[in-house]
């Protein structure tokens, strides 16, 4: 993490100026087309006789005192917005490079068709489901508590995948796995159970769509090697 470049520019223009076959790994977290303004308010919390009830029965109130930033997450056609950027992503990837496209259930099926067109269906490696279980629960449908991450290689016959870097987690039924396997744990599969960035976390940067470092670290460690050049051309939208 010693050599980081941050560019403030339209990402399509920057991608067009990037040379062919130079990036080992791309991760992007583009807008999800939620039709909402994504924002992160600055909140002041103070004690109050009336208001919300917190730990130990103490009551408090919250006041919005400012805003860190926002963006309008609304597109008539998100796919048409992403398509030229995904084509440039294919061009700048090394022959053994790969890309992870982080979306949600609203647009992932449309974007996968575009990815199949640009990268080829044979180069689709995985759809990863990130389960986070955060926020209010719906009473009128199954609550949507996951994101979708499309994982493509530029060439499915030759791409970086460091199996020894795949994390291990406990078996759900260790008695069925046997003592030796249970002690080692099983490798994480294509569904990842990880919480969001907690409000009081040291990594919290106060932008509305921040993703946890655990997710990014896992992707970088498994799908790139030391000194490889990696790119995120949306940087949290």
C-alpha positions as CSV (number, residue, x, y, z in Angstrom):
1,X,0.0,0.0,0.0
2,X,3.0,2.3,-0.3
3,X,2.5,3.4,-3.9
4,X,-1.0,4.9,-4.3
5,X,-2.1,7.4,-6.9
6,X,-5.5,9.2,-6.6
7,X,-6.8,11.0,-9.7
8,X,-9.7,13.4,-9.6
9,X,-11.1,13.2,-13.1
10,X,-13.9,11.7,-15.1
11,X,-13.0,8.0,-15.0
12,X,-13.8,7.4,-18.7
13,X,-11.3,10.1,-19.8
14,X,-8.7,8.7,-17.5
15,X,-9.2,5.2,-18.7
16,X,-8.9,6.3,-22.3
17,X,-5.4,7.7,-21.5
18,X,-4.3,4.5,-19.8
19,X,-2.1,2.2,-21.9
20,X,-3.2,-1.3,-22.9
21,X,-2.5,-4.4,-20.8
22,X,-1.0,-2.7,-17.7
23,X,-3.4,-3.5,-14.9
24,X,-3.5,-6.8,-13.0
25,X,-6.7,-6.3,-11.0
26,X,-9.7,-3.9,-11.2
27,X,-12.3,-3.6,-8.5
28,X,-15.1,-1.2,-9.0
29,X,-18.1,-0.2,-6.8
30,X,-20.1,1.9,-9.3
31,X,-23.5,3.6,-8.5
32,X,-26.3,1.0,-7.8
33,X,-29.1,3.1,-9.4
34,X,-31.1,3.1,-6.2
35,X,-32.9,6.3,-7.4
36,X,-31.9,8.0,-4.2
37,X,-29.3,10.7,-3.2
38,X,-26.6,8.8,-1.4
39,X,-25.3,11.0,1.5
40,X,-23.6,10.9,4.8
41,X,-24.8,13.4,7.4
42,X,-22.7,14.7,10.3
43,X,-24.6,13.9,13.5
44,X,-24.3,15.5,16.9
45,X,-25.5,13.3,19.8
46,X,-26.4,14.7,23.2
47,X,-28.1,13.5,26.4
48,X,-31.9,14.2,26.6
49,X,-34.8,13.4,28.8
50,X,-36.8,12.6,25.8
51,X,-35.8,10.8,22.6
52,X,-34.0,7.6,21.7
53,X,-33.3,4.9,24.3
54,X,-29.7,3.6,24.2
55,X,-27.5,1.4,26.2
56,X,-28.5,0.9,29.9
57,X,-31.8,2.8,29.3
58,X,-30.1,6.2,28.8
59,X,-32.0,8.6,26.5
60,X,-30.4,10.8,23.9
61,X,-31.2,12.8,20.8
62,X,-29.4,13.2,17.5
63,X,-29.1,16.4,15.5
64,X,-27.9,16.8,11.9
65,X,-25.2,19.5,11.9
66,X,-23.8,19.1,8.4
67,X,-23.0,16.7,5.6
68,X,-19.8,15.0,4.5
69,X,-20.8,14.7,0.8
70,X,-23.4,13.2,-1.5
71,X,-24.1,12.0,-5.0
72,X,-27.3,11.4,-7.0
73,X,-27.5,7.7,-7.5
74,X,-30.1,7.8,-10.4
75,X,-29.7,6.7,-14.0
76,X,-32.1,6.3,-16.9
77,X,-29.8,3.4,-18.1
78,X,-27.0,2.5,-15.8
79,X,-25.8,-0.1,-18.3
80,X,-25.2,2.4,-21.0
81,X,-23.3,4.6,-18.6
82,X,-21.1,1.6,-17.5
83,X,-20.6,0.0,-20.9
84,X,-17.8,2.2,-22.4
85,X,-16.0,2.2,-19.0
86,X,-16.2,-1.6,-18.8
87,X,-14.8,-1.8,-22.4
88,X,-11.9,0.4,-21.4
89,X,-11.4,-1.8,-18.3
90,X,-11.1,-4.9,-20.5
91,X,-8.5,-3.1,-22.7
92,X,-6.2,-1.9,-19.8
93,X,-6.2,-5.3,-18.0
94,X,-3.2,-7.5,-18.5
95,X,-3.8,-10.8,-20.3
96,X,-3.9,-12.6,-16.9
97,X,-5.8,-9.8,-15.2
98,X,-9.3,-9.9,-13.7
99,X,-12.1,-7.6,-12.7
100,X,-14.6,-7.5,-9.8
101,X,-17.8,-5.4,-10.4
102,X,-19.7,-4.7,-7.1
103,X,-23.4,-4.2,-7.6
104,X,-26.7,-5.1,-6.0
105,X,-29.8,-7.0,-7.0
106,X,-31.4,-4.0,-8.9
107,X,-28.8,-3.9,-11.8
108,X,-26.6,-7.0,-11.6
109,X,-28.5,-9.0,-14.1
110,X,-28.4,-6.2,-16.7
111,X,-24.7,-5.5,-16.1
112,X,-23.8,-9.2,-16.4
113,X,-25.2,-9.3,-19.9
114,X,-22.9,-6.3,-20.8
115,X,-19.9,-8.1,-19.1
116,X,-20.6,-11.3,-21.1
117,X,-20.6,-9.2,-24.3
118,X,-17.3,-7.4,-23.5
119,X,-15.3,-10.1,-21.6
120,X,-17.0,-13.2,-23.1
121,X,-19.2,-15.7,-21.2
122,X,-16.3,-18.2,-21.0
123,X,-14.4,-15.6,-18.9
124,X,-17.1,-15.3,-16.2
125,X,-15.6,-16.9,-13.1
126,X,-18.0,-16.2,-10.2
127,X,-20.9,-14.3,-8.8
128,X,-19.9,-13.6,-5.2
129,X,-22.7,-12.8,-2.7
130,X,-21.7,-10.5,0.2
131,X,-24.2,-11.0,3.0
132,X,-24.2,-8.1,5.5
133,X,-27.6,-8.1,7.2
134,X,-27.5,-4.4,8.0
135,X,-30.3,-1.9,8.4
136,X,-34.1,-2.1,8.8
137,X,-36.0,-5.3,7.9
138,X,-38.9,-5.3,5.5
139,X,-42.3,-6.5,6.6
140,X,-43.7,-6.9,3.0
141,X,-41.0,-9.0,1.3
142,X,-37.8,-10.9,1.9
143,X,-35.3,-8.3,3.2
144,X,-32.6,-7.5,0.7
145,X,-29.3,-7.8,2.8
146,X,-26.7,-8.8,0.2
147,X,-24.6,-7.3,-2.6
148,X,-23.5,-9.1,-5.8
149,X,-19.9,-9.0,-7.1
150,X,-19.3,-10.2,-10.6
151,X,-15.9,-11.7,-11.1
152,X,-14.4,-12.0,-14.6
153,X,-11.0,-12.9,-16.0
154,X,-9.6,-11.5,-19.2
155,X,-8.6,-15.1,-20.1
156,X,-10.2,-17.9,-18.1
157,X,-7.3,-20.2,-19.0
158,X,-4.7,-17.9,-17.4
159,X,-5.5,-15.6,-14.5
160,X,-4.2,-14.9,-11.0
161,X,-5.9,-16.8,-8.3
162,X,-3.9,-17.4,-5.1
163,X,-5.7,-20.3,-3.5
164,X,-3.4,-20.3,-0.5
165,X,-4.6,-16.8,0.3
166,X,-8.3,-17.7,0.4
167,X,-9.4,-17.3,4.0
168,X,-10.7,-20.2,6.1
169,X,-13.7,-20.3,8.3
170,X,-15.2,-22.9,10.7
171,X,-17.3,-25.7,9.2
172,X,-21.0,-25.4,9.9
173,X,-21.1,-29.1,10.9
174,X,-17.5,-29.8,12.1
175,X,-18.5,-33.3,13.2
176,X,-19.2,-34.3,9.6
177,X,-15.9,-32.9,8.4
178,X,-13.7,-34.9,10.8
179,X,-11.2,-33.6,13.4
180,X,-8.4,-32.8,10.9
181,X,-10.5,-30.8,8.5
182,X,-12.4,-29.2,11.3
183,X,-9.2,-27.9,12.9
184,X,-8.1,-26.4,9.6
185,X,-11.4,-24.9,8.6
186,X,-12.9,-24.7,5.2
187,X,-12.0,-22.2,2.5
188,X,-14.5,-19.4,1.9
189,X,-16.9,-20.0,-0.9
190,X,-18.8,-17.6,-3.2
191,X,-20.9,-16.2,-0.4
192,X,-19.1,-13.9,2.1
193,X,-20.7,-13.2,5.5
194,X,-19.1,-9.9,6.6
195,X,-20.5,-6.9,8.4
196,X,-20.5,-3.4,7.0
197,X,-18.0,-0.8,8.3
198,X,-19.2,-0.1,11.9
199,X,-20.0,3.5,12.8
200,X,-17.2,3.8,15.3
201,X,-14.6,1.9,13.2
202,X,-11.1,3.4,12.7
203,X,-11.5,2.7,8.9
204,X,-14.7,4.8,8.7
205,X,-14.3,7.6,6.1
206,X,-17.8,9.0,6.3
207,X,-18.9,8.5,2.7
208,X,-22.2,7.0,2.1
209,X,-21.3,3.8,0.2
210,X,-18.0,2.8,1.9
211,X,-17.2,-0.9,1.7
212,X,-15.2,-2.7,4.4
213,X,-11.4,-3.3,4.0
214,X,-12.0,-7.0,4.7
215,X,-13.7,-7.3,1.4
216,X,-11.1,-5.4,-0.6
217,X,-8.1,-7.1,1.1
218,X,-9.5,-10.5,0.3
219,X,-9.9,-9.6,-3.4
220,X,-6.5,-8.0,-3.7
221,X,-4.7,-10.9,-1.9
222,X,-6.3,-13.6,-3.9
223,X,-6.4,-12.0,-7.4
224,X,-3.1,-10.1,-7.5
225,X,0.5,-10.5,-6.6
226,X,2.9,-8.2,-4.7
227,X,3.9,-5.2,-6.8
228,X,1.0,-5.7,-9.2
229,X,-0.9,-2.6,-10.3
230,X,-4.5,-2.5,-9.2
231,X,-7.2,0.0,-10.1
232,X,-10.5,1.2,-8.6
233,X,-11.9,3.8,-11.1
234,X,-15.1,4.6,-9.1
235,X,-13.6,4.8,-5.6
236,X,-16.9,4.3,-3.8
237,X,-18.9,6.2,-6.5
